[in-house]
């Protein structure tokens, strides 16, 4: 920001990066929740060692279908733009801090004509208001695609599967994505 020391400028850039991260989390959560459903199904079947009943071709076909479904669900709900812009992050910091008249974005503006006393007063006012910049935690946006909270049921099922699999859990998770013929194994 104009006129700030190097320590303040580093803190401001860090705040902007955190704001971008919060915006990205809010924008991508619905897509990740939707894409996570088929992947959780693959993992649950693996943890309970149910893929052995599908055979090589059944397991392979189900993997292709479920991973394709996860990709399509993610693609359809992907955030656009994928990564928030600097202007988005500044607007988020201003909104969360309850700032009016966009002081963060004003500090990055350039005067249209010569910089006079009015412009200097405008920047001084913006610098005074910037001290209110704040960042709230990301808003939970996954409820828009999972209003019944089925993602928690899936997480619970995976936790039960991990406990049930015991020490075999890492191998079963790996085998969930590796079709094999149970008659050979």
PELINJO-V498836 format. One record per residue. N is the residue number from 1. RES is the residue in one small letter. NEAR is the number of other ideal C-beta (glycine too) atoms within 8 Angstrom. D_LAST is the distance of its C-alpha to the last C-alpha in Angstrom with 1 decimal. Layout:
BEGIN
N&RES&NEAR&D_LAST + N&RES&NEAR&D_LAST
END
This chain:
BEGIN
1&x&11&63.0 + 2&x&6&66.5 + 3&x&5&68.6 + 4&x&7&66.0 + 5&x&5&65.3 + 6&x&5&62.1 + 7&x&6&60.7 + 8&x&9&61.4 + 9&x&10&60.0 + 10&x&8&56.7 + 11&x&8&56.5 + 12&x&10&57.3 + 13&x&8&54.6 + 14&x&8&52.1 + 15&x&11&53.3 + 16&x&12&52.9 + 17&x&9&49.3 + 18&x&9&48.5 + 19&x&15&50.2 + 20&x&13&48.0 + 21&x&8&44.9 + 22&x&13&46.1 + 23&x&13&46.9 + 24&x&11&43.5 + 25&x&9&41.8 + 26&x&10&43.9 + 27&x&9&43.5 + 28&x&10&39.7 + 29&x&12&38.7 + 30&x&11&38.9 + 31&x&13&36.7 + 32&x&10&34.1 + 33&x&12&34.1 + 34&x&12&33.5 + 35&x&12&30.8 + 36&x&11&29.1 + 37&x&13&28.6 + 38&x&12&25.8 + 39&x&11&24.1 + 40&x&12&24.5 + 41&x&10&23.0 + 42&x&14&19.8 + 43&x&12&19.7 + 44&x&12&20.5 + 45&x&10&17.7 + 46&x&14&15.3 + 47&x&15&17.1 + 48&x&9&17.0 + 49&x&9&13.3 + 50&x&8&14.5 + 51&x&11&12.8 + 52&x&6&9.8 + 53&x&6&12.7 + 54&x&8&13.8 + 55&x&8&11.3 + 56&x&8&11.2 + 57&x&7&14.9 + 58&x&8&16.0 + 59&x&12&14.5 + 60&x&9&15.9 + 61&x&8&19.2 + 62&x&10&19.6 + 63&x&11&19.1 + 64&x&8&21.7 + 65&x&8&24.0 + 66&x&12&23.9 + 67&x&11&24.3 + 68&x&8&27.1 + 69&x&9&28.7 + 70&x&13&28.7 + 71&x&9&30.3 + 72&x&8&32.9 + 73&x&13&33.8 + 74&x&12&34.3 + 75&x&7&36.3 + 76&x&8&38.5 + 77&x&9&39.4 + 78&x&9&39.4 + 79&x&8&42.5 + 80&x&4&45.2 + 81&x&6&46.3 + 82&x&5&43.0 + 83&x&6&44.8 + 84&x&11&48.1 + 85&x&7&51.3 + 86&x&7&53.7 + 87&x&7&56.2 + 88&x&11&53.6 + 89&x&14&53.1 + 90&x&14&56.8 + 91&x&10&57.4 + 92&x&13&54.8 + 93&x&16&56.5 + 94&x&13&59.8 + 95&x&8&58.7 + 96&x&10&57.0 + 97&x&10&60.1 + 98&x&7&62.5 + 99&x&14&64.3 + 100&x&5&66.6 + 101&x&6&67.7 + 102&x&10&64.7 + 103&x&13&65.8 + 104&x&14&62.6 + 105&x&11&62.8 + 106&x&11&66.6 + 107&x&12&66.1 + 108&x&8&64.2 + 109&x&6&66.9 + 110&x&3&69.5 + 111&x&8&73.1 + 112&x&3&74.2 + 113&x&3&77.5 + 114&x&4&79.0 + 115&x&5&77.7 + 116&x&7&80.7 + 117&x&5&81.4 + 118&x&6&79.8 + 119&x&9&76.5 + 120&x&9&76.7 + 121&x&8&77.4 + 122&x&9&74.4 + 123&x&12&72.0 + 124&x&8&73.5 + 125&x&9&73.0 + 126&x&12&69.4 + 127&x&11&68.7 + 128&x&7&70.2 + 129&x&11&68.0 + 130&x&12&64.8 + 131&x&5&64.7 + 132&x&8&63.5 + 133&x&12&60.2 + 134&x&8&57.3 + 135&x&11&53.7 + 136&x&7&52.2 + 137&x&4&48.6 + 138&x&10&46.6 + 139&x&6&47.1 + 140&x&6&44.2 + 141&x&10&43.7 + 142&x&11&40.3 + 143&x&8&42.2 + 144&x&7&43.4 + 145&x&9&40.0 + 146&x&10&38.7 + 147&x&6&41.8 + 148&x&4&39.9 + 149&x&8&37.9 + 150&x&8&34.5 + 151&x&11&33.1 + 152&x&7&33.8 + 153&x&8&31.9 + 154&x&13&28.9 + 155&x&9&29.3 + 156&x&8&29.6 + 157&x&10&26.5 + 158&x&12&24.6 + 159&x&8&26.3 + 160&x&8&25.4 + 161&x&13&21.7 + 162&x&9&22.0 + 163&x&7&23.6 + 164&x&8&21.2 + 165&x&12&18.1 + 166&x&6&20.1 + 167&x&4&18.7 + 168&x&8&15.3 + 169&x&11&17.3 + 170&x&6&17.1 + 171&x&7&13.3 + 172&x&12&13.3 + 173&x&11&16.2 + 174&x&8&14.6 + 175&x&10&11.5 + 176&x&12&14.3 + 177&x&8&15.5 + 178&x&6&12.4 + 179&x&8&11.1 + 180&x&9&7.6 + 181&x&7&6.6 + 182&x&8&5.1 + 183&x&4&5.7 + 184&x&5&3.8 + 185&x&5&0.0
END
